[in-house]
Amino acid sequence: MQNPLLFIILLIVKCNAEFQFKCWAESCTKPNSLMQNVKVNFYPNPPVEGQKITGELDGTINKMQCPLPAGDVHFNYSTFLKTSSILPGNYSGTATITNQMNDEVVCLKGGCEITG
């Protein structure tokens, strides 16, 4: 599984230093999901054009599920933002990861308000 938090952030945020950003990310994981105690974070917040952005996801898998073993998990992913154009507005998205049985593993949502 790729880092879903960063995937959401990169889909909804294209950064330009001329704009101001109010960004957020949070878990929308259901109580009966396979991953519990979910914490999401990205930094820097707000993201900055031309700088590295890192997304992190921490949680606990309650049941043995292939390919994710039971126990604590930590995913992170970093990349450089190289975007040069953006339109001001409100951007948001949700990503739900499911297993082969269509059981929810984790749900994440995030967004940015971009003004300029």
Secondary structure, DSSP 8 states (H G I E B T S, - for coil): ---HHHHHHHHH----TTSEEEEEEEE---TTSSEEEEEEEEESSS--TTSEEEEEEEEEE-S-BTTB-SEEEEEEEEEE--------EEEEEEEEEE-TT--EEEEEEEEEEEE-
